[in-house]
Amino acid sequence: MPSISLVIAAYNESATLEGVFARCLLVLEELSDDFEVVILDDASTDETAEIAAAIATAHPDIVRVITHSHNRGIAATFEELNQAATREWVFDIPGDGEYPPEALREIVPLLDTLDIVICNRIFKRYTLYRRLVSWSYRWLPRILFGVELYDPGSTKCRRRTLIEEIPLTSRGVFAEAERMIRAVRRGYRLGKVDVRPERRLAGDPRGADFVNVVGAVIDLLRLWVQLVVFRRPA
């Protein structure tokens, strides 16, 4: 059984956080005998922090809660969660209920042969703008670096050593894609499982905000110059 840190990012998700945690706990108890859950509340303005605290009080041996005093955004939130994880594998999931934690049942059997497993959404409820952003986020790394990331903005499970060993230059939402690009170029093995996303019942998706998109493009081009033009090691 793998050792798993399941990390949950939450922002104004009081309507879903408790239910998401309950589903995560059931799956973790089934698939792992050594696990933890880390919840990070990114300065929510609803009751998310109180619900997270109540979950930790009810499960003190397995749940830790981190709370931001001011909103820092999705990229900083997930990166802090990654750094807070202590187990061998890190599985990240937002608290809005879009991603089924039951995907771990398909992921765990792959961990003997893969180092990163991405949850590839078989469909997305996106506007035209978000579809364009999503398409670019997937295909530009393939075109520029020769790396297939499948669904880089999705939830994923990966070895914690990737987080510890791979330095990042990106500071925005492209950071996780950069980590995977560098990992593949170092010889780590990447694969996917297909998942059916559920309708988001709470939260406000911010990854495709214009400022985030511009920052991601700058980070992508900077990485391309480093790895492809100057051929620096990943």
C-alpha positions as CSV (number, residue, x, y, z in Angstrom):
1,M,0.0,0.0,0.0
2,P,1.4,3.4,-0.9
3,S,2.1,6.2,1.6
4,I,-0.1,9.1,0.5
5,S,-0.4,12.8,1.3
6,L,-3.7,14.0,0.0
7,V,-3.7,17.8,-0.2
8,I,-6.9,19.9,-0.5
9,A,-6.9,23.5,-1.7
10,A,-10.0,25.4,-0.5
11,Y,-11.3,28.9,-1.2
12,N,-14.9,29.7,-0.3
13,E,-15.9,26.1,-0.5
14,S,-17.9,25.7,2.7
15,A,-20.7,24.0,0.7
16,T,-18.5,21.2,-0.5
17,L,-15.4,20.8,1.7
18,E,-16.9,18.4,4.2
19,G,-18.3,16.1,1.6
20,V,-15.1,16.1,-0.4
21,F,-13.1,15.2,2.7
22,A,-15.5,12.4,3.5
23,R,-15.1,10.9,0.1
24,C,-11.3,11.3,0.3
25,L,-11.1,9.6,3.7
26,L,-13.1,6.6,2.4
27,V,-10.8,6.1,-0.5
28,L,-7.6,6.6,1.6
29,E,-8.7,4.1,4.2
30,E,-9.2,1.6,1.4
31,L,-6.0,2.1,-0.5
32,S,-3.3,3.2,2.1
33,D,-2.3,2.3,5.6
34,D,-0.1,5.4,5.9
35,F,-1.7,8.6,4.8
36,E,-2.4,12.2,5.8
37,V,-4.8,15.0,4.6
38,V,-3.6,18.6,4.5
39,I,-6.2,21.3,3.9
40,L,-5.2,24.8,3.0
41,D,-7.8,27.6,3.3
42,D,-6.7,30.5,1.1
43,A,-8.3,33.2,3.3
44,S,-11.9,32.3,2.5
45,T,-14.6,34.8,3.3
46,D,-17.2,32.2,4.1
47,E,-17.1,29.4,6.7
48,T,-14.5,27.3,5.0
49,A,-11.9,27.9,7.7
50,E,-14.3,26.8,10.4
51,I,-15.3,23.7,8.6
52,A,-11.6,22.8,8.0
53,A,-10.9,23.3,11.7
54,A,-13.8,21.1,12.6
55,I,-12.5,18.3,10.3
56,A,-9.1,18.5,11.9
57,T,-10.6,18.4,15.4
58,A,-12.6,15.3,14.5
59,H,-9.5,13.6,12.9
60,P,-6.5,15.0,14.7
61,D,-4.2,12.0,13.8
62,I,-4.5,12.4,10.0
63,V,-5.6,16.0,9.2
64,R,-3.6,19.2,9.3
65,V,-5.0,22.6,8.4
66,I,-3.1,25.6,7.0
67,T,-4.8,29.0,6.8
68,H,-3.7,32.0,4.9
69,S,-4.2,35.4,6.5
70,H,-4.8,36.9,3.0
71,N,-5.7,35.4,-0.4
72,R,-2.6,34.3,-2.2
73,G,-4.1,32.5,-5.2
74,I,-4.3,29.0,-6.6
75,A,-0.6,28.7,-7.7
76,A,0.8,29.7,-4.3
77,T,-1.8,27.6,-2.5
78,F,-1.0,24.4,-4.3
79,E,2.7,24.9,-4.1
80,E,2.5,25.4,-0.3
81,L,0.5,22.3,0.0
82,N,3.1,20.4,-2.1
83,Q,5.8,21.5,0.3
84,A,3.8,20.6,3.3
85,A,3.3,17.0,2.2
86,T,5.3,14.4,4.1
87,R,4.4,11.1,2.6
88,E,5.9,9.3,-0.4
89,W,3.1,10.2,-2.9
90,V,1.2,13.5,-3.1
91,F,-2.3,13.7,-4.6
92,D,-3.7,17.1,-4.9
93,I,-7.4,18.0,-5.2
94,P,-9.5,21.2,-5.0
95,G,-12.2,21.4,-2.4
96,D,-14.9,22.3,-4.9
97,G,-16.0,18.8,-5.7
98,E,-15.2,18.8,-9.4
99,Y,-12.6,16.0,-9.3
100,P,-13.6,12.6,-8.0
101,P,-11.1,11.4,-5.3
102,E,-12.2,7.9,-6.2
103,A,-9.8,8.2,-9.2
104,L,-7.1,7.0,-6.7
105,R,-8.5,3.5,-7.2
106,E,-7.2,3.6,-10.7
107,I,-4.1,5.5,-9.9
108,V,-2.6,3.4,-7.2
109,P,-2.1,0.2,-9.4
110,L,-0.1,2.4,-11.8
111,L,2.4,3.7,-9.1
112,D,4.7,0.7,-9.6
113,T,5.5,1.8,-13.1
114,L,4.8,5.6,-13.2
115,D,6.1,8.6,-11.2
116,I,3.3,11.0,-12.2
117,V,-0.3,10.1,-12.9
118,I,-2.5,12.9,-14.3
119,C,-6.3,12.8,-14.0
120,N,-7.3,13.5,-17.6
121,R,-10.8,15.0,-17.8
122,I,-12.8,13.4,-20.6
123,F,-14.8,16.6,-21.0
124,K,-14.8,20.1,-19.6
125,R,-17.6,22.6,-19.0
126,Y,-15.7,25.5,-20.3
127,T,-16.4,28.8,-22.1
128,L,-14.8,29.3,-25.5
129,Y,-12.1,31.4,-23.8
130,R,-11.3,28.7,-21.2
131,R,-11.2,26.1,-23.9
132,L,-8.6,28.1,-25.8
133,V,-6.5,28.5,-22.7
134,S,-6.8,24.8,-21.8
135,W,-5.9,23.8,-25.4
136,S,-2.8,26.0,-25.3
137,Y,-1.8,24.8,-21.8
138,R,-1.7,21.2,-23.2
139,W,-0.4,21.7,-26.7
140,L,2.3,24.3,-26.2
141,P,4.4,22.1,-23.9
142,R,4.0,19.3,-26.5
143,I,5.1,21.5,-29.4
144,L,7.9,23.4,-27.6
145,F,9.3,20.6,-25.3
146,G,8.0,17.4,-26.9
147,V,6.2,16.4,-23.6
148,E,2.6,15.2,-23.5
149,L,1.0,16.5,-20.3
150,Y,-2.5,15.4,-21.2
151,D,-4.4,17.7,-18.8
152,P,-1.7,19.7,-16.9
153,G,-4.3,21.9,-15.1
154,S,-6.0,18.8,-13.6
155,T,-5.4,17.0,-10.3
156,K,-2.5,14.5,-10.2
157,C,-0.5,12.1,-8.1
158,R,3.3,12.2,-8.1
159,R,6.3,11.2,-6.1
160,R,7.2,13.7,-3.4
161,T,10.8,13.5,-4.5
162,L,9.9,15.4,-7.6
163,I,8.8,18.3,-5.5
164,E,11.9,18.2,-3.4
165,E,14.5,17.7,-6.2
166,I,13.2,19.7,-9.1
167,P,13.8,23.5,-8.9
168,L,11.2,25.8,-10.5
169,T,11.6,29.2,-12.1
170,S,7.8,29.7,-12.6
171,R,5.9,31.5,-9.8
172,G,2.4,31.3,-11.3
173,V,0.0,28.7,-12.5
174,F,2.6,27.3,-15.0
175,A,4.7,26.0,-12.1
176,E,3.2,22.5,-12.0
177,A,3.5,22.1,-15.8
178,E,7.2,23.2,-15.5
179,R,7.7,20.6,-12.8
180,M,6.3,17.9,-15.0
181,I,8.3,19.0,-18.1
182,R,11.5,19.0,-16.1
183,A,10.6,15.6,-14.6
184,V,10.0,13.9,-17.9
185,R,13.2,15.4,-19.3
186,R,15.0,13.9,-16.3
187,G,13.6,10.5,-17.1
188,Y,10.6,10.3,-14.7
189,R,7.7,8.4,-16.1
190,L,4.3,10.1,-16.7
191,G,0.9,8.7,-17.5
192,K,-2.8,9.3,-17.0
193,V,-6.1,8.0,-16.0
194,D,-9.3,9.3,-17.6
195,V,-11.8,10.8,-15.2
196,R,-15.3,12.2,-15.5
197,P,-15.4,15.6,-13.8
198,E,-18.4,16.4,-11.6
199,R,-20.3,19.7,-11.6
200,R,-18.6,22.3,-9.4
201,L,-20.9,23.2,-6.6
202,A,-18.8,25.9,-4.9
203,G,-15.7,28.0,-5.3
204,D,-14.6,30.3,-8.1
205,P,-12.1,29.0,-10.7
206,R,-9.3,31.5,-11.1
207,G,-6.6,29.6,-12.9
208,A,-7.6,31.1,-16.3
209,D,-7.8,34.7,-15.1
210,F,-6.1,37.0,-17.7
211,V,-3.3,37.9,-15.3
212,N,-2.6,34.2,-14.6
213,V,-2.6,33.4,-18.3
214,V,-0.1,36.2,-19.2
215,G,2.2,35.0,-16.3
216,A,2.0,31.4,-17.6
217,V,3.0,32.4,-21.1
218,I,6.0,34.4,-19.8
219,D,7.0,31.4,-17.6
220,L,6.6,29.0,-20.5
221,L,8.8,31.1,-22.8
222,R,11.4,31.6,-20.2
223,L,11.6,27.8,-19.6
224,W,11.8,27.1,-23.3
225,V,14.7,29.5,-23.7
226,Q,16.5,27.8,-20.7
227,L,15.9,24.2,-21.7
228,V,15.7,24.3,-25.5
229,V,17.6,27.3,-26.7
230,F,20.4,27.3,-24.2
231,R,20.1,23.5,-23.5
232,R,20.5,23.8,-19.8
233,P,19.9,20.7,-17.8
234,A,16.4,20.1,-16.4
